[in-house]
């Protein structure tokens, strides 16, 4: 799996922004088959930073309804990547 297939998109929320400031941690939506090692290698290769830790989380899709019809959003996976002290990802700094 290529590094660009592992990382789907960065996640930008208030909670993740606070984590970035306190713990130097960033978050990404990732491929559901990706492992910690693949996520680490992908972030290090794409953004040229050093990673100290990777935590993964499976997110269940919510049930949504429109009138009497019930549907479900897709399940997805996210990764919290802790960067080495002093490292930054420019993608988050411009947001």
PDB file of N, CA, C and O in Angstrom, chain B, residues numbered from 101:
ATOM      1  N   UNK B 101       0.855  -1.175   0.000  1.00  0.00           N
ATOM      2  CA  UNK B 101       0.000   0.000   0.000  1.00  0.00           C
ATOM      3  C   UNK B 101       0.904   1.243   0.000  1.00  0.00           C
ATOM      4  O   UNK B 101       1.823   1.348   0.812  1.00  0.00           O
ATOM      5  N   UNK B 102       0.638   2.161  -0.900  1.00  0.00           N
ATOM      6  CA  UNK B 102       1.448   3.371  -1.000  1.00  0.00           C
ATOM      7  C   UNK B 102       1.121   4.322   0.154  1.00  0.00           C
ATOM      8  O   UNK B 102       0.021   4.262   0.704  1.00  0.00           O
ATOM      9  N   UNK B 103       2.062   5.202   0.532  1.00  0.00           N
ATOM     10  CA  UNK B 103       1.790   6.147   1.634  1.00  0.00           C
ATOM     11  C   UNK B 103       0.597   7.045   1.351  1.00  0.00           C
ATOM     12  O   UNK B 103      -0.105   7.454   2.276  1.00  0.00           O
ATOM     13  N   UNK B 104       0.363   7.354   0.086  1.00  0.00           N
ATOM     14  CA  UNK B 104      -0.758   8.222  -0.260  1.00  0.00           C
ATOM     15  C   UNK B 104      -2.095   7.475  -0.223  1.00  0.00           C
ATOM     16  O   UNK B 104      -3.152   8.105  -0.198  1.00  0.00           O
ATOM     17  N   UNK B 105      -2.056   6.144  -0.220  1.00  0.00           N
ATOM     18  CA  UNK B 105      -3.277   5.352  -0.060  1.00  0.00           C
ATOM     19  C   UNK B 105      -3.629   5.180   1.414  1.00  0.00           C
ATOM     20  O   UNK B 105      -4.798   4.994   1.753  1.00  0.00           O
ATOM     21  N   UNK B 106      -2.636   5.239   2.287  1.00  0.00           N
ATOM     22  CA  UNK B 106      -2.863   5.034   3.721  1.00  0.00           C
ATOM     23  C   UNK B 106      -3.584   6.235   4.327  1.00  0.00           C
ATOM     24  O   UNK B 106      -4.583   6.069   5.027  1.00  0.00           O
ATOM     25  N   UNK B 107      -3.084   7.447   4.063  1.00  0.00           N
ATOM     26  CA  UNK B 107      -3.684   8.666   4.621  1.00  0.00           C
ATOM     27  C   UNK B 107      -4.766   9.169   3.681  1.00  0.00           C
ATOM     28  O   UNK B 107      -4.487   9.456   2.516  1.00  0.00           O
ATOM     29  N   UNK B 108      -5.999   9.282   4.170  1.00  0.00           N
ATOM     30  CA  UNK B 108      -7.109   9.751   3.341  1.00  0.00           C
ATOM     31  C   UNK B 108      -7.242  11.260   3.424  1.00  0.00           C
ATOM     32  O   UNK B 108      -7.278  11.939   2.398  1.00  0.00           O
ATOM     33  N   UNK B 109      -7.316  11.797   4.652  1.00  0.00           N
ATOM     34  CA  UNK B 109      -7.438  13.248   4.819  1.00  0.00           C
ATOM     35  C   UNK B 109      -7.048  13.628   6.240  1.00  0.00           C
ATOM     36  O   UNK B 109      -7.153  12.807   7.151  1.00  0.00           O
ATOM     37  N   UNK B 110      -6.598  14.863   6.439  1.00  0.00           N
ATOM     38  CA  UNK B 110      -6.336  15.317   7.807  1.00  0.00           C
ATOM     39  C   UNK B 110      -7.647  15.675   8.495  1.00  0.00           C
ATOM     40  O   UNK B 110      -8.617  16.048   7.835  1.00  0.00           O
ATOM     41  N   UNK B 111      -7.675  15.565   9.800  1.00  0.00           N
ATOM     42  CA  UNK B 111      -8.859  15.921  10.572  1.00  0.00           C
ATOM     43  C   UNK B 111      -8.586  17.225  11.311  1.00  0.00           C
ATOM     44  O   UNK B 111      -7.588  17.341  12.023  1.00  0.00           O
ATOM     45  N   UNK B 112      -9.463  18.197  11.145  1.00  0.00           N
ATOM     46  CA  UNK B 112      -9.314  19.500  11.782  1.00  0.00           C
ATOM     47  C   UNK B 112     -10.561  19.803  12.604  1.00  0.00           C
ATOM     48  O   UNK B 112     -11.578  20.244  12.070  1.00  0.00           O
ATOM     49  N   UNK B 113     -10.472  19.562  13.901  1.00  0.00           N
ATOM     50  CA  UNK B 113     -11.564  19.879  14.817  1.00  0.00           C
ATOM     51  C   UNK B 113     -10.986  20.668  15.988  1.00  0.00           C
ATOM     52  O   UNK B 113      -9.768  20.775  16.129  1.00  0.00           O
ATOM     53  N   UNK B 114     -11.847  21.210  16.811  1.00  0.00           N
ATOM     54  CA  UNK B 114     -11.391  21.965  17.974  1.00  0.00           C
ATOM     55  C   UNK B 114     -10.607  21.075  18.940  1.00  0.00           C
ATOM     56  O   UNK B 114      -9.591  21.497  19.493  1.00  0.00           O
ATOM     57  N   UNK B 115     -11.074  19.865  19.139  1.00  0.00           N
ATOM     58  CA  UNK B 115     -10.421  18.949  20.061  1.00  0.00           C
ATOM     59  C   UNK B 115      -9.018  18.573  19.561  1.00  0.00           C
ATOM     60  O   UNK B 115      -8.066  18.532  20.340  1.00  0.00           O
ATOM     61  N   UNK B 116      -8.902  18.306  18.276  1.00  0.00           N
ATOM     62  CA  UNK B 116      -7.609  17.938  17.704  1.00  0.00           C
ATOM     63  C   UNK B 116      -6.666  19.137  17.688  1.00  0.00           C
ATOM     64  O   UNK B 116      -5.458  18.973  17.859  1.00  0.00           O
ATOM     65  N   UNK B 117      -7.202  20.338  17.483  1.00  0.00           N
ATOM     66  CA  UNK B 117      -6.369  21.538  17.540  1.00  0.00           C
ATOM     67  C   UNK B 117      -5.798  21.724  18.938  1.00  0.00           C
ATOM     68  O   UNK B 117      -4.634  22.098  19.083  1.00  0.00           O
ATOM     69  N   UNK B 118      -6.590  21.474  19.958  1.00  0.00           N
ATOM     70  CA  UNK B 118      -6.104  21.568  21.338  1.00  0.00           C
ATOM     71  C   UNK B 118      -5.040  20.506  21.604  1.00  0.00           C
ATOM     72  O   UNK B 118      -4.047  20.788  22.275  1.00  0.00           O
ATOM     73  N   UNK B 119      -5.228  19.302  21.096  1.00  0.00           N
ATOM     74  CA  UNK B 119      -4.238  18.237  21.260  1.00  0.00           C
ATOM     75  C   UNK B 119      -2.927  18.598  20.568  1.00  0.00           C
ATOM     76  O   UNK B 119      -1.844  18.287  21.064  1.00  0.00           O
ATOM     77  N   UNK B 120      -3.039  19.260  19.414  1.00  0.00           N
ATOM     78  CA  UNK B 120      -1.838  19.656  18.675  1.00  0.00           C
ATOM     79  C   UNK B 120      -1.012  20.648  19.495  1.00  0.00           C
ATOM     80  O   UNK B 120       0.217  20.582  19.507  1.00  0.00           O
ATOM     81  N   UNK B 121      -1.694  21.564  20.176  1.00  0.00           N
ATOM     82  CA  UNK B 121      -0.985  22.566  20.964  1.00  0.00           C
ATOM     83  C   UNK B 121      -0.396  21.987  22.246  1.00  0.00           C
ATOM     84  O   UNK B 121       0.699  22.380  22.650  1.00  0.00           O
ATOM     85  N   UNK B 122      -1.102  21.062  22.892  1.00  0.00           N
ATOM     86  CA  UNK B 122      -0.659  20.510  24.173  1.00  0.00           C
ATOM     87  C   UNK B 122       0.321  19.347  23.983  1.00  0.00           C
ATOM     88  O   UNK B 122       1.388  19.333  24.596  1.00  0.00           O
ATOM     89  N   UNK B 123      -0.035  18.370  23.136  1.00  0.00           N
ATOM     90  CA  UNK B 123       0.742  17.134  23.019  1.00  0.00           C
ATOM     91  C   UNK B 123       1.545  17.012  21.729  1.00  0.00           C
ATOM     92  O   UNK B 123       2.248  16.019  21.545  1.00  0.00           O
ATOM     93  N   UNK B 124       1.462  17.995  20.826  1.00  0.00           N
ATOM     94  CA  UNK B 124       2.101  17.921  19.506  1.00  0.00           C
ATOM     95  C   UNK B 124       1.590  16.689  18.755  1.00  0.00           C
ATOM     96  O   UNK B 124       2.376  15.911  18.212  1.00  0.00           O
ATOM     97  N   UNK B 125       0.276  16.524  18.732  1.00  0.00           N
ATOM     98  CA  UNK B 125      -0.387  15.366  18.149  1.00  0.00           C
ATOM     99  C   UNK B 125      -1.313  15.827  17.017  1.00  0.00           C
ATOM    100  O   UNK B 125      -2.049  16.801  17.172  1.00  0.00           O
ATOM    101  N   UNK B 126      -1.272  15.125  15.884  1.00  0.00           N
ATOM    102  CA  UNK B 126      -2.144  15.432  14.750  1.00  0.00           C
ATOM    103  C   UNK B 126      -2.988  14.204  14.435  1.00  0.00           C
ATOM    104  O   UNK B 126      -2.665  13.099  14.872  1.00  0.00           O
ATOM    105  N   UNK B 127      -4.068  14.392  13.678  1.00  0.00           N
ATOM    106  CA  UNK B 127      -4.981  13.279  13.400  1.00  0.00           C
ATOM    107  C   UNK B 127      -5.288  13.196  11.909  1.00  0.00           C
ATOM    108  O   UNK B 127      -5.341  14.206  11.208  1.00  0.00           O
ATOM    109  N   UNK B 128      -5.490  11.966  11.444  1.00  0.00           N
ATOM    110  CA  UNK B 128      -5.810  11.707  10.050  1.00  0.00           C
ATOM    111  C   UNK B 128      -6.899  10.650   9.957  1.00  0.00           C
ATOM    112  O   UNK B 128      -6.970   9.749  10.793  1.00  0.00           O
ATOM    113  N   UNK B 129      -7.750  10.759   8.938  1.00  0.00           N
ATOM    114  CA  UNK B 129      -8.623   9.660   8.562  1.00  0.00           C
ATOM    115  C   UNK B 129      -7.763   8.749   7.694  1.00  0.00           C
ATOM    116  O   UNK B 129      -7.100   9.217   6.769  1.00  0.00           O
ATOM    117  N   UNK B 130      -7.770   7.453   7.988  1.00  0.00           N
ATOM    118  CA  UNK B 130      -6.879   6.533   7.293  1.00  0.00           C
ATOM    119  C   UNK B 130      -7.663   5.384   6.674  1.00  0.00           C
ATOM    120  O   UNK B 130      -8.849   5.205   6.949  1.00  0.00           O
ATOM    121  N   UNK B 131      -6.987   4.615   5.838  1.00  0.00           N
ATOM    122  CA  UNK B 131      -7.577   3.427   5.237  1.00  0.00           C
ATOM    123  C   UNK B 131      -7.895   2.423   6.344  1.00  0.00           C
ATOM    124  O   UNK B 131      -7.139   2.300   7.308  1.00  0.00           O
ATOM    125  N   UNK B 132      -8.994   1.717   6.209  1.00  0.00           N
ATOM    126  CA  UNK B 132      -9.432   0.813   7.280  1.00  0.00           C
ATOM    127  C   UNK B 132      -8.518  -0.402   7.438  1.00  0.00           C
ATOM    128  O   UNK B 132      -8.573  -1.077   8.466  1.00  0.00           O
ATOM    129  N   UNK B 133      -7.681  -0.694   6.440  1.00  0.00           N
ATOM    130  CA  UNK B 133      -6.777  -1.847   6.527  1.00  0.00           C
ATOM    131  C   UNK B 133      -5.381  -1.465   7.002  1.00  0.00           C
ATOM    132  O   UNK B 133      -4.539  -2.346   7.176  1.00  0.00           O
ATOM    133  N   UNK B 134      -5.110  -0.181   7.216  1.00  0.00           N
ATOM    134  CA  UNK B 134      -3.771   0.292   7.561  1.00  0.00           C
ATOM    135  C   UNK B 134      -3.392  -0.078   8.993  1.00  0.00           C
ATOM    136  O   UNK B 134      -4.242  -0.118   9.882  1.00  0.00           O
ATOM    137  N   UNK B 135      -2.107  -0.347   9.201  1.00  0.00           N
ATOM    138  CA  UNK B 135      -1.582  -0.672  10.525  1.00  0.00           C
ATOM    139  C   UNK B 135      -0.812   0.525  11.070  1.00  0.00           C
ATOM    140  O   UNK B 135      -0.586   1.508  10.364  1.00  0.00           O
ATOM    141  N   UNK B 136      -0.412   0.428  12.340  1.00  0.00           N
ATOM    142  CA  UNK B 136       0.355   1.501  12.967  1.00  0.00           C
ATOM    143  C   UNK B 136       1.658   1.761  12.216  1.00  0.00           C
ATOM    144  O   UNK B 136       2.036   2.912  12.000  1.00  0.00           O
ATOM    145  N   UNK B 137       2.334   0.705  11.825  1.00  0.00           N
ATOM    146  CA  UNK B 137       3.622   0.847  11.144  1.00  0.00           C
ATOM    147  C   UNK B 137       3.441   1.537   9.795  1.00  0.00           C
ATOM    148  O   UNK B 137       4.243   2.396   9.428  1.00  0.00           O
ATOM    149  N   UNK B 138       2.399   1.171   9.059  1.00  0.00           N
ATOM    150  CA  UNK B 138       2.143   1.803   7.761  1.00  0.00           C
ATOM    151  C   UNK B 138       1.807   3.282   7.924  1.00  0.00           C
ATOM    152  O   UNK B 138       2.242   4.109   7.122  1.00  0.00           O
ATOM    153  N   UNK B 139       1.035   3.622   8.957  1.00  0.00           N
ATOM    154  CA  UNK B 139       0.692   5.023   9.207  1.00  0.00           C
ATOM    155  C   UNK B 139       1.947   5.808   9.564  1.00  0.00           C
ATOM    156  O   UNK B 139       2.145   6.916   9.064  1.00  0.00           O
ATOM    157  N   UNK B 140       2.788   5.255  10.411  1.00  0.00           N
ATOM    158  CA  UNK B 140       4.039   5.919  10.803  1.00  0.00           C
ATOM    159  C   UNK B 140       4.916   6.188   9.578  1.00  0.00           C
ATOM    160  O   UNK B 140       5.411   7.300   9.397  1.00  0.00           O
ATOM    161  N   UNK B 141       5.102   5.184   8.753  1.00  0.00           N
ATOM    162  CA  UNK B 141       5.941   5.339   7.561  1.00  0.00           C
ATOM    163  C   UNK B 141       5.349   6.351   6.589  1.00  0.00           C
ATOM    164  O   UNK B 141       6.082   7.136   5.987  1.00  0.00           O
ATOM    165  N   UNK B 142       4.034   6.341   6.433  1.00  0.00           N
ATOM    166  CA  UNK B 142       3.383   7.265   5.508  1.00  0.00           C
ATOM    167  C   UNK B 142       3.550   8.711   5.968  1.00  0.00           C
ATOM    168  O   UNK B 142       3.878   9.579   5.159  1.00  0.00           O
ATOM    169  N   UNK B 143       3.330   8.982   7.255  1.00  0.00           N
ATOM    170  CA  UNK B 143       3.456  10.351   7.776  1.00  0.00           C
ATOM    171  C   UNK B 143       4.905  10.817   7.674  1.00  0.00           C
ATOM    172  O   UNK B 143       5.165  11.952   7.274  1.00  0.00           O
ATOM    173  N   UNK B 144       5.853   9.943   8.035  1.00  0.00           N
ATOM    174  CA  UNK B 144       7.262  10.320   7.972  1.00  0.00           C
ATOM    175  C   UNK B 144       7.709  10.599   6.539  1.00  0.00           C
ATOM    176  O   UNK B 144       8.497  11.515   6.305  1.00  0.00           O
ATOM    177  N   UNK B 145       7.214   9.820   5.581  1.00  0.00           N
ATOM    178  CA  UNK B 145       7.628  10.003   4.191  1.00  0.00           C
ATOM    179  C   UNK B 145       6.970  11.229   3.561  1.00  0.00           C
ATOM    180  O   UNK B 145       7.647  12.012   2.896  1.00  0.00           O
ATOM    181  N   UNK B 146       5.678  11.406   3.756  1.00  0.00           N
ATOM    182  CA  UNK B 146       4.953  12.492   3.096  1.00  0.00           C
ATOM    183  C   UNK B 146       5.323  13.855   3.684  1.00  0.00           C
ATOM    184  O   UNK B 146       5.531  14.812   2.938  1.00  0.00           O
ATOM    185  N   UNK B 147       5.407  13.954   5.016  1.00  0.00           N
ATOM    186  CA  UNK B 147       5.602  15.250   5.655  1.00  0.00           C
ATOM    187  C   UNK B 147       7.033  15.492   6.150  1.00  0.00           C
ATOM    188  O   UNK B 147       7.322  16.575   6.659  1.00  0.00           O
ATOM    189  N   UNK B 148       7.925  14.524   6.016  1.00  0.00           N
ATOM    190  CA  UNK B 148       9.335  14.638   6.435  1.00  0.00           C
ATOM    191  C   UNK B 148       9.464  15.052   7.897  1.00  0.00           C
ATOM    192  O   UNK B 148      10.164  16.013   8.218  1.00  0.00           O
ATOM    193  N   UNK B 149       8.787  14.325   8.780  1.00  0.00           N
ATOM    194  CA  UNK B 149       8.848  14.562  10.226  1.00  0.00           C
ATOM    195  C   UNK B 149       9.153  13.239  10.918  1.00  0.00           C
ATOM    196  O   UNK B 149       9.060  12.172  10.310  1.00  0.00           O
ATOM    197  N   UNK B 150       9.519  13.321  12.195  1.00  0.00           N
ATOM    198  CA  UNK B 150       9.755  12.126  13.004  1.00  0.00           C
ATOM    199  C   UNK B 150       8.542  11.870  13.884  1.00  0.00           C
ATOM    200  O   UNK B 150       8.025  12.790  14.517  1.00  0.00           O
ATOM    201  N   UNK B 151       8.087  10.625  13.926  1.00  0.00           N
ATOM    202  CA  UNK B 151       6.900  10.230  14.689  1.00  0.00           C
ATOM    203  C   UNK B 151       7.345   9.454  15.921  1.00  0.00           C
ATOM    204  O   UNK B 151       8.203   8.577  15.826  1.00  0.00           O
ATOM    205  N   UNK B 152       6.762   9.774  17.086  1.00  0.00           N
ATOM    206  CA  UNK B 152       7.083   9.044  18.319  1.00  0.00           C
ATOM    207  C   UNK B 152       6.024   8.002  18.663  1.00  0.00           C
ATOM    208  O   UNK B 152       6.354   6.965  19.238  1.00  0.00           O
ATOM    209  N   UNK B 153       4.746   8.255  18.322  1.00  0.00           N
ATOM    210  CA  UNK B 153       3.684   7.301  18.670  1.00  0.00           C
ATOM    211  C   UNK B 153       2.533   7.410  17.685  1.00  0.00           C
ATOM    212  O   UNK B 153       2.274   8.472  17.120  1.00  0.00           O
ATOM    213  N   UNK B 154       1.843   6.284  17.489  1.00  0.00           N
ATOM    214  CA  UNK B 154       0.648   6.243  16.637  1.00  0.00           C
ATOM    215  C   UNK B 154      -0.435   5.481  17.378  1.00  0.00           C
ATOM    216  O   UNK B 154      -0.214   4.351  17.816  1.00  0.00           O
ATOM    217  N   UNK B 155      -1.606   6.092  17.522  1.00  0.00           N
ATOM    218  CA  UNK B 155      -2.765   5.432  18.127  1.00  0.00           C
ATOM    219  C   UNK B 155      -3.881   5.397  17.095  1.00  0.00           C
ATOM    220  O   UNK B 155      -4.164   6.402  16.443  1.00  0.00           O
ATOM    221  N   UNK B 156      -4.514   4.236  16.947  1.00  0.00           N
ATOM    222  CA  UNK B 156      -5.584   4.055  15.964  1.00  0.00           C
ATOM    223  C   UNK B 156      -6.924   3.869  16.658  1.00  0.00           C
ATOM    224  O   UNK B 156      -6.999   3.354  17.773  1.00  0.00           O
ATOM    225  N   UNK B 157      -7.990   4.303  15.968  1.00  0.00           N
ATOM    226  CA  UNK B 157      -9.333   4.198  16.524  1.00  0.00           C
ATOM    227  C   UNK B 157     -10.313   3.870  15.394  1.00  0.00           C
ATOM    228  O   UNK B 157     -10.281   4.494  14.333  1.00  0.00           O
ATOM    229  N   UNK B 158     -11.174   2.898  15.632  1.00  0.00           N
ATOM    230  CA  UNK B 158     -12.247   2.601  14.689  1.00  0.00           C
ATOM    231  C   UNK B 158     -13.475   3.412  15.080  1.00  0.00           C
ATOM    232  O   UNK B 158     -13.893   3.394  16.237  1.00  0.00           O
ATOM    233  N   UNK B 159     -14.049   4.120  14.116  1.00  0.00           N
ATOM    234  CA  UNK B 159     -15.211   4.961  14.373  1.00  0.00           C
ATOM    235  C   UNK B 159     -16.416   4.310  13.685  1.00  0.00           C
ATOM    236  O   UNK B 159     -16.390   4.050  12.482  1.00  0.00           O
ATOM    237  N   UNK B 160     -17.448   4.058  14.447  1.00  0.00           N
ATOM    238  CA  UNK B 160     -18.671   3.454  13.901  1.00  0.00           C
ATOM    239  C   UNK B 160     -19.513   4.525  13.220  1.00  0.00           C
ATOM    240  O   UNK B 160     -19.623   5.643  13.724  1.00  0.00           O
ATOM    241  N   UNK B 161     -20.105   4.190  12.085  1.00  0.00           N
ATOM    242  CA  UNK B 161     -20.964   5.130  11.375  1.00  0.00           C
ATOM    243  C   UNK B 161     -22.286   5.321  12.099  1.00  0.00           C
ATOM    244  O   UNK B 161     -22.819   4.389  12.700  1.00  0.00           O
ATOM    245  N   UNK B 162     -22.803   6.527  12.035  1.00  0.00           N
ATOM    246  CA  UNK B 162     -24.058   6.835  12.719  1.00  0.00           C
ATOM    247  C   UNK B 162     -25.245   6.387  11.870  1.00  0.00           C
ATOM    248  O   UNK B 162     -25.172   6.356  10.642  1.00  0.00           O
ATOM    249  N   UNK B 163     -26.340   6.041  12.548  1.00  0.00           N
ATOM    250  CA  UNK B 163     -27.585   5.762  11.846  1.00  0.00           C
ATOM    251  C   UNK B 163     -28.280   7.082  11.566  1.00  0.00           C
ATOM    252  O   UNK B 163     -28.428   7.912  12.463  1.00  0.00           O
ATOM    253  N   UNK B 164     -28.700   7.275  10.345  1.00  0.00           N
ATOM    254  CA  UNK B 164     -29.389   8.501   9.947  1.00  0.00           C
ATOM    255  C   UNK B 164     -30.699   8.108   9.283  1.00  0.00           C
ATOM    256  O   UNK B 164     -30.812   7.036   8.689  1.00  0.00           O
ATOM    257  N   UNK B 165     -31.677   8.980   9.391  1.00  0.00           N
ATOM    258  CA  UNK B 165     -32.963   8.685   8.771  1.00  0.00           C
ATOM    259  C   UNK B 165     -33.472   9.901   8.032  1.00  0.00           C
ATOM    260  O   UNK B 165     -33.197  11.044   8.397  1.00  0.00           O
ATOM    261  N   UNK B 166     -34.216   9.622   6.988  1.00  0.00           N
ATOM    262  CA  UNK B 166     -34.892  10.669   6.236  1.00  0.00           C
ATOM    263  C   UNK B 166     -36.326  10.190   6.088  1.00  0.00           C
ATOM    264  O   UNK B 166     -36.636   9.324   5.269  1.00  0.00           O
ATOM    265  N   UNK B 167     -37.185  10.774   6.899  1.00  0.00           N
ATOM    266  CA  UNK B 167     -38.569  10.311   6.919  1.00  0.00           C
ATOM    267  C   UNK B 167     -38.640   8.936   7.540  1.00  0.00           C
ATOM    268  O   UNK B 167     -38.163   8.727   8.655  1.00  0.00           O
ATOM    269  N   UNK B 168     -39.231   7.998   6.827  1.00  0.00           N
ATOM    270  CA  UNK B 168     -39.345   6.652   7.377  1.00  0.00           C
ATOM    271  C   UNK B 168     -38.207   5.739   6.944  1.00  0.00           C
ATOM    272  O   UNK B 168     -38.171   4.574   7.340  1.00  0.00           O
ATOM    273  N   UNK B 169     -37.285   6.242   6.144  1.00  0.00           N
ATOM    274  CA  UNK B 169     -36.172   5.436   5.654  1.00  0.00           C
ATOM    275  C   UNK B 169     -34.947   5.624   6.541  1.00  0.00           C
ATOM    276  O   UNK B 169     -34.542   6.747   6.840  1.00  0.00           O
ATOM    277  N   UNK B 170     -34.369   4.504   6.953  1.00  0.00           N
ATOM    278  CA  UNK B 170     -33.217   4.541   7.834  1.00  0.00           C
ATOM    279  C   UNK B 170     -31.991   4.094   7.047  1.00  0.00           C
ATOM    280  O   UNK B 170     -32.023   3.084   6.345  1.00  0.00           O
ATOM    281  N   UNK B 171     -30.922   4.853   7.173  1.00  0.00           N
ATOM    282  CA  UNK B 171     -29.660   4.508   6.531  1.00  0.00           C
ATOM    283  C   UNK B 171     -28.537   4.545   7.546  1.00  0.00           C
ATOM    284  O   UNK B 171     -28.765   4.798   8.729  1.00  0.00           O
ATOM    285  N   UNK B 172     -27.328   4.292   7.083  1.00  0.00           N
ATOM    286  CA  UNK B 172     -26.184   4.270   7.983  1.00  0.00           C
ATOM    287  C   UNK B 172     -24.982   4.852   7.247  1.00  0.00           C
ATOM    288  O   UNK B 172     -24.721   4.524   6.090  1.00  0.00           O
ATOM    289  N   UNK B 173     -24.256   5.725   7.949  1.00  0.00           N
ATOM    290  CA  UNK B 173     -23.014   6.245   7.394  1.00  0.00           C
ATOM    291  C   UNK B 173     -21.943   5.164   7.479  1.00  0.00           C
ATOM    292  O   UNK B 173     -22.060   4.227   8.269  1.00  0.00           O
ATOM    293  N   UNK B 174     -20.921   5.294   6.680  1.00  0.00           N
ATOM    294  CA  UNK B 174     -19.850   4.301   6.649  1.00  0.00           C
ATOM    295  C   UNK B 174     -19.021   4.328   7.928  1.00  0.00           C
ATOM    296  O   UNK B 174     -18.836   5.378   8.544  1.00  0.00           O
ATOM    297  N   UNK B 175     -18.520   3.143   8.318  1.00  0.00           N
ATOM    298  CA  UNK B 175     -17.538   3.065   9.390  1.00  0.00           C
ATOM    299  C   UNK B 175     -16.206   3.556   8.832  1.00  0.00           C
ATOM    300  O   UNK B 175     -15.931   3.385   7.644  1.00  0.00           O
ATOM    301  N   UNK B 176     -15.376   4.166   9.683  1.00  0.00           N
ATOM    302  CA  UNK B 176     -14.079   4.641   9.226  1.00  0.00           C
ATOM    303  C   UNK B 176     -13.059   4.540  10.343  1.00  0.00           C
ATOM    304  O   UNK B 176     -13.399   4.184  11.471  1.00  0.00           O
ATOM    305  N   UNK B 177     -11.826   4.847  10.038  1.00  0.00           N
ATOM    306  CA  UNK B 177     -10.746   4.680  11.004  1.00  0.00           C
ATOM    307  C   UNK B 177      -9.929   5.954  11.075  1.00  0.00           C
ATOM    308  O   UNK B 177      -9.690   6.605  10.057  1.00  0.00           O
ATOM    309  N   UNK B 178      -9.499   6.310  12.280  1.00  0.00           N
ATOM    310  CA  UNK B 178      -8.655   7.492  12.410  1.00  0.00           C
ATOM    311  C   UNK B 178      -7.409   7.170  13.192  1.00  0.00           C
ATOM    312  O   UNK B 178      -7.371   6.238  13.996  1.00  0.00           O
ATOM    313  N   UNK B 179      -6.373   7.977  12.934  1.00  0.00           N
ATOM    314  CA  UNK B 179      -5.081   7.789  13.580  1.00  0.00           C
ATOM    315  C   UNK B 179      -4.670   9.078  14.259  1.00  0.00           C
ATOM    316  O   UNK B 179      -4.766  10.159  13.679  1.00  0.00           O
ATOM    317  N   UNK B 180      -4.208   8.952  15.508  1.00  0.00           N
ATOM    318  CA  UNK B 180      -3.611  10.070  16.226  1.00  0.00           C
ATOM    319  C   UNK B 180      -2.107   9.853  16.196  1.00  0.00           C
ATOM    320  O   UNK B 180      -1.603   8.852  16.707  1.00  0.00           O
ATOM    321  N   UNK B 181      -1.391  10.800  15.591  1.00  0.00           N
ATOM    322  CA  UNK B 181       0.047  10.672  15.402  1.00  0.00           C
ATOM    323  C   UNK B 181       0.740  11.717  16.270  1.00  0.00           C
ATOM    324  O   UNK B 181       0.527  12.917  16.096  1.00  0.00           O
ATOM    325  N   UNK B 182       1.576  11.253  17.212  1.00  0.00           N
ATOM    326  CA  UNK B 182       2.343  12.150  18.064  1.00  0.00           C
ATOM    327  C   UNK B 182       3.696  12.384  17.417  1.00  0.00           C
ATOM    328  O   UNK B 182       4.421  11.439  17.109  1.00  0.00           O
ATOM    329  N   UNK B 183       4.029  13.656  17.214  1.00  0.00           N
ATOM    330  CA  UNK B 183       5.286  14.015  16.563  1.00  0.00           C
ATOM    331  C   UNK B 183       6.371  14.260  17.592  1.00  0.00           C
ATOM    332  O   UNK B 183       6.088  14.585  18.746  1.00  0.00           O
ATOM    333  N   UNK B 184       7.625  14.099  17.163  1.00  0.00           N
ATOM    334  CA  UNK B 184       8.770  14.367  18.021  1.00  0.00           C
ATOM    335  C   UNK B 184       8.786  15.841  18.402  1.00  0.00           C
ATOM    336  O   UNK B 184       8.332  16.688  17.633  1.00  0.00           O
ATOM    337  N   UNK B 185       9.306  16.146  19.581  1.00  0.00           N
ATOM    338  CA  UNK B 185       9.354  17.520  20.089  1.00  0.00           C
ATOM    339  C   UNK B 185      10.060  18.428  19.086  1.00  0.00           C
ATOM    340  O   UNK B 185      11.165  18.126  18.637  1.00  0.00           O
ATOM    341  N   UNK B 186       9.417  19.540  18.740  1.00  0.00           N
ATOM    342  CA  UNK B 186       9.990  20.499  17.794  1.00  0.00           C
ATOM    343  C   UNK B 186       9.565  20.284  16.352  1.00  0.00           C
ATOM    344  O   UNK B 186       9.800  21.153  15.512  1.00  0.00           O
ATOM    345  N   UNK B 187       8.943  19.144  16.037  1.00  0.00           N
ATOM    346  CA  UNK B 187       8.485  18.850  14.675  1.00  0.00           C
ATOM    347  C   UNK B 187       7.105  19.457  14.463  1.00  0.00           C
ATOM    348  O   UNK B 187       6.296  19.514  15.389  1.00  0.00           O
ATOM    349  N   UNK B 188       6.839  19.910  13.240  1.00  0.00           N
ATOM    350  CA  UNK B 188       5.534  20.456  12.883  1.00  0.00           C
ATOM    351  C   UNK B 188       5.174  20.015  11.483  1.00  0.00           C
ATOM    352  O   UNK B 188       6.050  19.741  10.662  1.00  0.00           O
ATOM    353  N   UNK B 189       3.869  19.946  11.210  1.00  0.00           N
ATOM    354  CA  UNK B 189       3.376  19.691   9.864  1.00  0.00           C
ATOM    355  C   UNK B 189       2.804  21.003   9.347  1.00  0.00           C
ATOM    356  O   UNK B 189       1.894  21.562   9.960  1.00  0.00           O
ATOM    357  N   UNK B 190       3.316  21.496   8.243  1.00  0.00           N
ATOM    358  CA  UNK B 190       2.932  22.801   7.709  1.00  0.00           C
ATOM    359  C   UNK B 190       1.446  22.842   7.324  1.00  0.00           C
ATOM    360  O   UNK B 190       0.833  23.910   7.335  1.00  0.00           O
ATOM    361  N   UNK B 191       0.876  21.700   6.988  1.00  0.00           N
ATOM    362  CA  UNK B 191      -0.531  21.626   6.613  1.00  0.00           C
ATOM    363  C   UNK B 191      -1.418  22.158   7.737  1.00  0.00           C
ATOM    364  O   UNK B 191      -2.393  22.863   7.473  1.00  0.00           O
ATOM    365  N   UNK B 192      -1.094  21.831   8.973  1.00  0.00           N
ATOM    366  CA  UNK B 192      -1.894  22.261  10.114  1.00  0.00           C
ATOM    367  C   UNK B 192      -1.579  23.695  10.517  1.00  0.00           C
ATOM    368  O   UNK B 192      -2.447  24.386  11.051  1.00  0.00           O
ATOM    369  N   UNK B 193      -0.383  24.145  10.278  1.00  0.00           N
ATOM    370  CA  UNK B 193       0.016  25.478  10.713  1.00  0.00           C
ATOM    371  C   UNK B 193      -0.671  26.572   9.894  1.00  0.00           C
ATOM    372  O   UNK B 193      -0.871  27.682  10.388  1.00  0.00           O
ATOM    373  N   UNK B 194      -1.033  26.266   8.646  1.00  0.00           N
ATOM    374  CA  UNK B 194      -1.673  27.278   7.796  1.00  0.00           C
ATOM    375  C   UNK B 194      -3.171  27.337   8.008  1.00  0.00           C
ATOM    376  O   UNK B 194      -3.815  28.276   7.542  1.00  0.00           O
ATOM    377  N   UNK B 195      -3.751  26.353   8.703  1.00  0.00           N
ATOM    378  CA  UNK B 195      -5.206  26.305   8.894  1.00  0.00           C
ATOM    379  C   UNK B 195      -5.659  27.247   9.979  1.00  0.00           C
ATOM    380  O   UNK B 195      -6.854  27.329  10.265  1.00  0.00           O
TER     381      UNK B 195
END
